[in-house]
Amino acid sequence: MQGRSNPGGTVEFDPALFFKRGSQWSSLIKNFRKVNRFHTDMAYRKFKPDCIFTGQEILENDSVLVAAEDGTIEGLISSDEAGQDVQVISGMISPGFINCHCHLELSHLKGVIPQKTGLTGFVFSVVTQRHYREEEIIEAIARAEDEMLANGIVAVGDICNNIFTLDQKEKNRLFYYNFIEISGWLPVVAASRFEKSRSQYDEFHRLSPAQHQSSMVPHAPYSVSDALWQLLSPHFSNKTITIHNQETSSEDELFKTGGGDLVGMYEQLHVSNPFFQPSGKSSLQTNLPHLILAKNIILVHNTFIKEEDLQYCHHHPGPLFFCLCVNANQYIENALPPLELIRQYGSRIVLGTDSLASNRNLSILDEIKTIMHFFPEVPLVEVLQWATLNGAQALELDHILGSFQAGKKPGIILIENSHGKTIHKDSTVRRLL
């Protein structure tokens, strides 16, 4: 303790000097307690990998991640503070991945629908695949959730057109934002479709509020009539809303001219279309105003988005997130979104897997690999943020997921064979906590 010497050589306590340096003593005591706690409390897990992605940056060399046994983050410290029982591992540690767009209920269609048929062919195949038993569908849902857990995913924005996923979600193994999807191109079916979806919304809404959130959302601009928009839009207030956006070039053609492949799809499905009047504008610019009340908006796919649409989005008053599902885009349309253009506008980007009907697996790491392959100029740290913190923000889960901030419980995953700050085709992922 600070003091002053008297003529006899002893040290007297100097209150003025103590209080003057009180903040320094407080900091030293705090650091002592922190180091002492990590040295003595065996309940903590301490990980020292090659590098740590925090949710926003990549730390190398001397950093140690400390977490409680239940996965709650205590902090990031240097190895000389960590004490004993530090687990030295090879690879990169990251918060758990966020899958912002999935159709878990379509898991039974894995490998059933041919690749590269185009969106209209894909939608027609999904709509006409009605011959599966409920038991098969539910078993496929359970296997798909197991797959996501094994692939380091901790939260999912899941599209729901029925309640087949309800029992699996009641197990609370993952966080879910349940998007109760509504479609109905014919104005005459608007009221019945809305009431059916509201009933399904009530079923999902009763799930644990700590683990689940729900909202009623439109499927896509080409499947929601003006009458259905009028019923649905008031329910967007203070909710995260998602919509499939510009997944095919014919979507813009429909709204600009009234023609294109989507008109042919309506004819295949025996859907009459005389009521529709094209706006002369892109699909996005025609329909984004319907979403003005939403808290967050997730635009999914964006495969054929144009610069004028990104300029238009730049003036939208609320948070917009652009969800990329690159493996599904290749599976269905053999195309990729204009990622560099989307980035140029400072867009908030998140990642999704789409469904097993349109993807080989449900792996955010595989989505990252595809992005890094086709867009190698994008920094890995940026793509990892799309897969973690940005996704948590989009699904309103950033208070607990997405980054290694003290007090959060984001899941701790290890990306192996990452070779420093690079992800390769042979990189794998596993859950640590």
C-alpha positions as CSV (number, residue, x, y, z in Angstrom):
1,M,0.0,0.0,0.0
2,Q,1.2,3.5,-0.8
3,G,2.5,5.6,2.1
4,R,5.3,7.9,3.2
5,S,8.5,7.4,5.3
6,N,8.9,9.1,8.7
7,P,12.2,9.9,10.3
8,G,12.2,6.6,12.1
9,G,12.2,4.6,8.8
10,T,8.7,3.2,9.1
11,V,6.0,3.7,6.5
12,E,2.8,5.6,7.4
13,F,-0.4,5.3,5.4
14,D,-1.1,8.4,3.3
15,P,-4.9,8.6,2.6
16,A,-4.5,11.4,0.1
17,L,-2.1,9.4,-2.0
18,F,-4.3,6.3,-1.7
19,F,-7.4,8.1,-3.0
20,K,-5.5,9.9,-5.7
21,R,-4.4,6.5,-7.1
22,G,-7.6,4.6,-6.2
23,S,-8.5,3.9,-9.8
24,Q,-5.1,2.2,-10.4
25,W,-5.6,0.1,-7.3
26,S,-9.1,-0.9,-8.4
27,S,-7.7,-2.0,-11.8
28,L,-4.9,-4.0,-10.2
29,I,-7.3,-5.7,-7.7
30,K,-9.8,-6.5,-10.6
31,N,-7.0,-8.1,-12.7
32,F,-5.7,-10.0,-9.7
33,R,-9.1,-11.5,-9.0
34,K,-9.6,-12.3,-12.7
35,V,-6.2,-14.1,-13.0
36,N,-6.7,-15.8,-9.6
37,R,-10.2,-17.0,-10.6
38,F,-9.0,-18.6,-13.8
39,H,-6.0,-20.2,-12.0
40,T,-8.1,-21.8,-9.3
41,D,-11.7,-22.4,-10.6
42,M,-11.6,-25.8,-12.4
43,A,-15.2,-25.2,-13.7
44,Y,-13.9,-23.0,-16.6
45,R,-13.0,-24.2,-20.1
46,K,-10.0,-22.5,-21.6
47,F,-9.3,-22.8,-25.3
48,K,-6.1,-21.7,-27.1
49,P,-6.4,-22.4,-30.8
50,D,-4.3,-21.1,-33.7
51,C,-6.6,-18.2,-34.0
52,I,-10.0,-17.0,-32.7
53,F,-12.7,-15.3,-34.7
54,T,-14.6,-13.2,-32.1
55,G,-17.6,-12.3,-34.3
56,Q,-15.9,-9.2,-35.6
57,E,-12.2,-9.8,-35.9
58,I,-9.6,-12.6,-36.0
59,L,-7.2,-12.8,-33.1
60,E,-4.0,-14.8,-33.4
61,N,-1.2,-16.3,-31.3
62,D,-1.6,-15.6,-27.6
63,S,-5.4,-15.3,-27.1
64,V,-7.3,-17.7,-24.9
65,L,-11.1,-18.0,-24.8
66,V,-12.5,-18.7,-21.4
67,A,-16.0,-20.0,-20.9
68,A,-18.1,-21.6,-18.2
69,E,-19.0,-25.3,-18.5
70,D,-22.5,-24.3,-19.8
71,G,-20.9,-22.3,-22.6
72,T,-21.4,-18.8,-21.2
73,I,-18.4,-16.6,-22.3
74,E,-16.2,-15.2,-19.5
75,G,-13.8,-13.4,-21.7
76,L,-10.7,-13.4,-24.0
77,I,-7.4,-13.2,-22.1
78,S,-3.7,-13.7,-22.8
79,S,-2.2,-17.1,-22.0
80,D,-0.2,-15.8,-19.1
81,E,-3.5,-14.9,-17.4
82,A,-5.2,-18.2,-18.1
83,G,-3.4,-20.4,-15.6
84,Q,-3.5,-24.2,-15.9
85,D,-5.8,-26.6,-17.8
86,V,-5.6,-24.6,-21.1
87,Q,-6.7,-26.7,-24.0
88,V,-4.3,-26.1,-26.9
89,I,-6.0,-27.0,-30.2
90,S,-5.3,-26.7,-33.9
91,G,-7.7,-24.6,-36.0
92,M,-9.9,-21.6,-35.7
93,I,-12.5,-21.1,-32.9
94,S,-15.7,-19.2,-33.8
95,P,-19.1,-18.5,-32.4
96,G,-21.7,-20.9,-33.6
97,F,-23.1,-20.4,-37.1
98,I,-26.5,-18.8,-37.8
99,N,-28.6,-20.2,-40.7
100,C,-30.9,-17.4,-41.6
101,H,-32.9,-19.3,-44.3
102,C,-34.0,-22.9,-44.2
103,H,-37.0,-25.0,-45.1
104,L,-36.7,-27.8,-42.5
105,E,-40.1,-29.2,-43.5
106,L,-38.7,-30.1,-47.0
107,S,-36.0,-32.3,-45.7
108,H,-37.7,-35.4,-47.0
109,L,-37.1,-34.2,-50.6
110,K,-33.3,-34.5,-50.4
111,G,-32.1,-35.7,-53.8
112,V,-35.6,-35.9,-55.2
113,I,-35.7,-32.8,-57.3
114,P,-33.3,-32.5,-60.3
115,Q,-30.7,-29.8,-60.3
116,K,-30.6,-26.7,-62.6
117,T,-34.3,-26.9,-63.6
118,G,-34.8,-23.2,-63.0
119,L,-37.0,-21.8,-60.3
120,T,-40.3,-22.4,-62.1
121,G,-39.5,-26.0,-62.6
122,F,-38.3,-26.3,-59.0
123,V,-41.4,-24.7,-57.5
124,F,-43.7,-26.9,-59.7
125,S,-41.8,-30.0,-58.4
126,V,-42.1,-29.0,-54.7
127,V,-45.9,-28.2,-55.1
128,T,-46.6,-31.6,-56.8
129,Q,-44.5,-33.7,-54.4
130,R,-47.4,-34.7,-52.0
131,H,-47.1,-38.4,-51.8
132,Y,-44.9,-38.7,-48.6
133,R,-46.2,-40.2,-45.4
134,E,-46.2,-37.9,-42.3
135,E,-43.8,-40.3,-40.5
136,E,-41.3,-40.0,-43.3
137,I,-41.4,-36.2,-43.2
138,I,-41.0,-36.0,-39.5
139,E,-38.1,-38.5,-39.5
140,A,-36.3,-36.5,-42.2
141,I,-36.8,-33.3,-40.1
142,A,-35.1,-34.9,-37.1
143,R,-32.2,-36.1,-39.2
144,A,-31.8,-32.6,-40.7
145,E,-31.7,-30.9,-37.3
146,D,-29.0,-33.4,-36.2
147,E,-27.1,-32.4,-39.3
148,M,-27.3,-28.7,-38.5
149,L,-26.2,-29.3,-34.9
150,A,-23.2,-31.4,-36.2
151,N,-22.3,-28.6,-38.6
152,G,-22.0,-26.0,-35.9
153,I,-25.3,-24.2,-36.4
154,V,-26.9,-22.7,-33.3
155,A,-29.9,-20.8,-34.7
156,V,-32.1,-21.0,-37.7
157,G,-34.6,-18.8,-39.5
158,D,-37.0,-21.5,-40.6
159,I,-39.8,-21.3,-43.2
160,C,-43.0,-23.0,-42.0
161,N,-45.9,-23.9,-44.3
162,N,-47.2,-26.5,-41.9
163,I,-46.7,-27.7,-38.3
164,F,-44.6,-30.8,-39.1
165,T,-41.5,-29.3,-37.5
166,L,-43.3,-28.4,-34.3
167,D,-42.5,-31.5,-32.2
168,Q,-38.8,-31.4,-33.1
169,K,-38.6,-27.7,-32.2
170,E,-40.2,-28.3,-28.8
171,K,-37.0,-30.1,-27.8
172,N,-35.2,-26.7,-27.8
173,R,-31.9,-28.0,-29.3
174,L,-31.5,-24.9,-31.5
175,F,-32.8,-21.4,-31.5
176,Y,-35.5,-20.8,-34.1
177,Y,-37.2,-17.8,-35.7
178,N,-40.2,-19.5,-37.2
179,F,-41.4,-17.7,-40.3
180,I,-45.0,-18.8,-40.9
181,E,-45.1,-18.5,-44.7
182,I,-48.2,-17.4,-46.6
183,S,-48.9,-17.7,-50.3
184,G,-51.9,-17.1,-52.4
185,W,-51.8,-15.6,-55.8
186,L,-55.5,-15.6,-56.4
187,P,-57.3,-12.8,-54.6
188,V,-60.3,-15.1,-53.9
189,V,-58.2,-17.3,-51.6
190,A,-56.6,-14.5,-49.6
191,A,-58.9,-14.7,-46.5
192,S,-58.8,-18.5,-46.2
193,R,-55.0,-18.6,-46.7
194,F,-54.5,-15.9,-44.1
195,E,-56.7,-17.6,-41.5
196,K,-54.9,-21.0,-42.0
197,S,-51.5,-19.3,-41.5
198,R,-52.7,-17.4,-38.4
199,S,-53.8,-20.7,-36.9
200,Q,-50.3,-22.2,-37.6
201,Y,-48.7,-19.1,-36.2
202,D,-50.6,-19.6,-32.9
203,E,-49.2,-23.1,-32.7
204,F,-45.6,-22.0,-33.1
205,H,-46.1,-18.9,-30.9
206,R,-46.7,-21.1,-27.8
207,L,-43.2,-22.5,-28.0
208,S,-40.6,-21.4,-25.4
209,P,-40.2,-17.6,-25.9
210,A,-36.6,-17.9,-24.7
211,Q,-35.8,-20.3,-27.6
212,H,-38.3,-19.3,-30.3
213,Q,-39.8,-16.3,-32.0
214,S,-42.4,-16.4,-34.8
215,S,-43.9,-14.1,-37.4
216,M,-46.2,-14.4,-40.4
217,V,-44.4,-13.7,-43.6
218,P,-45.0,-13.6,-47.4
219,H,-43.6,-16.3,-49.6
220,A,-42.5,-14.3,-52.6
221,P,-43.7,-11.3,-54.6
222,Y,-45.1,-13.6,-57.4
223,S,-47.2,-15.6,-54.9
224,V,-48.9,-12.9,-52.8
225,S,-51.9,-11.0,-54.2
226,D,-52.7,-7.4,-53.2
227,A,-55.7,-8.7,-51.2
228,L,-53.4,-11.0,-49.2
229,W,-50.8,-8.2,-48.7
230,Q,-53.6,-6.0,-47.2
231,L,-54.4,-8.8,-44.6
232,L,-50.8,-9.6,-43.8
233,S,-49.0,-6.2,-43.7
234,P,-50.5,-5.0,-40.3
235,H,-48.9,-8.1,-38.6
236,F,-45.4,-7.1,-39.6
237,S,-45.1,-4.5,-36.8
238,N,-42.1,-5.1,-34.5
239,K,-41.4,-8.4,-36.2
240,T,-38.6,-9.8,-38.4
241,I,-40.0,-10.5,-41.8
242,T,-38.4,-12.6,-44.6
243,I,-39.3,-12.9,-48.3
244,H,-37.8,-14.7,-51.2
245,N,-36.5,-12.0,-53.5
246,Q,-35.4,-12.0,-57.2
247,E,-34.5,-15.6,-57.2
248,T,-35.2,-15.8,-60.9
249,S,-34.9,-13.2,-63.7
250,S,-38.5,-13.9,-64.6
251,E,-39.6,-12.3,-61.4
252,D,-38.7,-8.9,-62.6
253,E,-40.1,-9.6,-66.0
254,L,-43.5,-10.4,-64.4
255,F,-43.7,-7.1,-62.6
256,K,-42.3,-5.0,-65.4
257,T,-44.2,-6.5,-68.4
258,G,-46.7,-9.1,-67.1
259,G,-44.9,-11.9,-69.0
260,G,-42.2,-14.4,-68.6
261,D,-41.7,-18.0,-67.3
262,L,-43.8,-17.4,-64.1
263,V,-46.9,-16.9,-66.2
264,G,-46.2,-20.4,-67.7
265,M,-45.9,-21.8,-64.2
266,Y,-49.3,-20.3,-63.3
267,E,-50.7,-22.1,-66.3
268,Q,-49.1,-25.4,-65.3
269,L,-50.6,-25.1,-61.8
270,H,-54.0,-24.1,-63.3
271,V,-53.9,-20.7,-61.7
272,S,-55.8,-17.9,-63.5
273,N,-54.0,-14.6,-63.8
274,P,-56.2,-12.0,-65.5
275,F,-56.5,-9.8,-62.4
276,F,-52.7,-9.0,-62.3
277,Q,-51.6,-5.6,-63.5
278,P,-47.8,-5.1,-63.8
279,S,-46.3,-2.1,-62.1
280,G,-43.6,-1.4,-64.7
281,K,-41.0,-1.6,-61.9
282,S,-38.8,-4.3,-60.5
283,S,-40.3,-6.9,-58.2
284,L,-38.3,-5.5,-55.3
285,Q,-39.3,-1.9,-55.9
286,T,-43.0,-2.9,-56.3
287,N,-43.2,-4.9,-53.1
288,L,-40.8,-3.5,-50.5
289,P,-43.3,-0.8,-49.5
290,H,-45.6,-3.6,-48.2
291,L,-42.9,-4.4,-45.6
292,I,-42.5,-0.9,-44.2
293,L,-43.8,-1.8,-40.7
294,A,-41.3,-4.6,-40.1
295,K,-38.6,-4.4,-37.5
296,N,-36.0,-6.3,-39.6
297,I,-36.4,-7.4,-43.3
298,I,-34.4,-10.4,-44.6
299,L,-34.4,-10.5,-48.4
300,V,-33.5,-14.0,-49.4
301,H,-31.5,-15.1,-52.5
302,N,-31.2,-11.8,-54.4
303,T,-29.7,-13.8,-57.3
304,F,-30.8,-11.4,-60.0
305,I,-30.9,-8.1,-58.0
306,K,-29.8,-5.0,-60.0
307,E,-27.9,-1.9,-59.0
308,E,-31.0,0.3,-59.2
309,D,-32.7,-2.0,-56.7
310,L,-29.7,-1.7,-54.3
311,Q,-29.9,2.1,-54.7
312,Y,-33.6,1.9,-53.8
313,C,-32.9,-0.3,-50.8
314,H,-30.3,2.2,-49.6
315,H,-33.1,4.6,-48.8
316,H,-35.3,2.1,-46.9
317,P,-35.7,3.5,-43.3
318,G,-35.4,0.1,-41.4
319,P,-32.7,-2.6,-41.2
320,L,-32.4,-4.7,-44.4
321,F,-30.4,-7.9,-44.5
322,F,-29.5,-9.7,-47.7
323,C,-29.4,-13.4,-47.2
324,L,-27.2,-15.5,-49.6
325,C,-27.9,-19.1,-50.2
326,V,-25.3,-19.7,-52.9
327,N,-25.3,-23.5,-53.0
328,A,-29.1,-23.5,-53.6
329,N,-28.7,-20.8,-56.3
330,Q,-26.4,-23.1,-58.1
331,Y,-28.6,-26.1,-57.5
332,I,-31.8,-24.4,-58.9
333,E,-30.7,-21.7,-61.4
334,N,-27.0,-22.5,-61.9
335,A,-26.4,-18.8,-61.0
336,L,-24.8,-16.7,-58.2
337,P,-25.9,-13.4,-56.7
338,P,-23.9,-10.2,-57.7
339,L,-22.0,-10.3,-54.4
340,E,-19.5,-7.5,-55.3
341,L,-22.3,-5.2,-56.2
342,I,-24.2,-6.0,-53.0
343,R,-21.0,-5.3,-51.0
344,Q,-20.4,-2.0,-52.8
345,Y,-23.6,-0.6,-51.2
346,G,-22.5,-1.5,-47.7
347,S,-25.4,-4.1,-47.5
348,R,-25.8,-6.2,-44.4
349,I,-25.2,-9.7,-45.5
350,V,-26.3,-13.0,-43.8
351,L,-26.1,-16.6,-44.9
352,G,-28.6,-19.5,-45.3
353,T,-28.7,-23.0,-46.6
354,D,-32.2,-23.1,-48.1
355,S,-33.6,-26.7,-48.0
356,L,-32.4,-30.2,-48.6
357,A,-34.7,-30.1,-51.6
358,S,-32.3,-27.6,-53.1
359,N,-29.0,-28.3,-51.4
360,R,-26.7,-31.3,-50.8
361,N,-26.5,-30.5,-47.1
362,L,-27.4,-28.0,-44.4
363,S,-23.9,-26.6,-43.7
364,I,-23.0,-22.9,-43.3
365,L,-19.4,-23.9,-43.6
366,D,-20.1,-25.3,-47.1
367,E,-21.8,-22.0,-48.0
368,I,-18.7,-20.2,-46.9
369,K,-16.5,-22.5,-49.0
370,T,-18.5,-21.7,-52.1
371,I,-18.3,-18.0,-51.5
372,M,-14.6,-18.1,-51.0
373,H,-14.2,-20.2,-54.2
374,F,-16.1,-17.9,-56.4
375,F,-15.3,-14.6,-54.6
376,P,-11.8,-15.0,-53.3
377,E,-11.3,-11.3,-53.0
378,V,-13.8,-11.1,-50.1
379,P,-11.9,-11.3,-46.7
380,L,-12.7,-14.3,-44.6
381,V,-13.3,-12.2,-41.5
382,E,-16.1,-10.5,-43.4
383,V,-17.7,-13.7,-44.5
384,L,-17.5,-15.2,-41.0
385,Q,-19.2,-12.1,-39.6
386,W,-22.1,-12.7,-42.1
387,A,-22.3,-16.3,-40.7
388,T,-22.3,-15.3,-37.0
389,L,-22.9,-11.8,-35.7
390,N,-24.9,-10.4,-38.7
391,G,-27.1,-13.5,-38.6
392,A,-27.8,-13.1,-34.9
393,Q,-28.7,-9.5,-35.5
394,A,-31.1,-10.4,-38.3
395,L,-32.9,-13.0,-36.2
396,E,-32.9,-10.7,-33.1
397,L,-30.6,-13.1,-31.2
398,D,-27.5,-10.9,-30.8
399,H,-28.1,-10.5,-27.1
400,I,-27.0,-14.1,-26.7
401,L,-25.5,-15.4,-29.9
402,G,-23.1,-14.2,-32.7
403,S,-20.0,-13.1,-30.8
404,F,-17.7,-13.9,-27.9
405,Q,-18.9,-11.0,-25.7
406,A,-18.8,-11.8,-22.0
407,G,-22.2,-13.0,-20.8
408,K,-23.3,-14.4,-24.1
409,K,-23.8,-18.1,-24.8
410,P,-23.1,-18.2,-28.6
411,G,-21.9,-21.8,-29.0
412,I,-18.2,-22.5,-29.5
413,I,-17.2,-24.2,-32.7
414,L,-13.8,-25.3,-34.1
415,I,-13.0,-24.9,-37.8
416,E,-10.3,-27.5,-38.4
417,N,-7.9,-27.6,-41.3
418,S,-8.3,-23.8,-41.6
419,H,-4.6,-23.2,-42.2
420,G,-4.4,-20.0,-40.3
421,K,-6.9,-17.4,-41.6
422,T,-8.0,-19.4,-44.7
423,I,-10.8,-21.9,-45.2
424,H,-10.2,-24.7,-47.8
425,K,-12.3,-27.4,-49.3
426,D,-11.0,-29.9,-46.7
427,S,-11.9,-27.7,-43.7
428,T,-14.4,-29.2,-41.3
429,V,-16.3,-27.9,-38.3
430,R,-17.3,-29.4,-34.9
431,R,-18.9,-28.1,-31.7
432,L,-16.8,-27.6,-28.6
433,L,-19.5,-26.2,-26.3
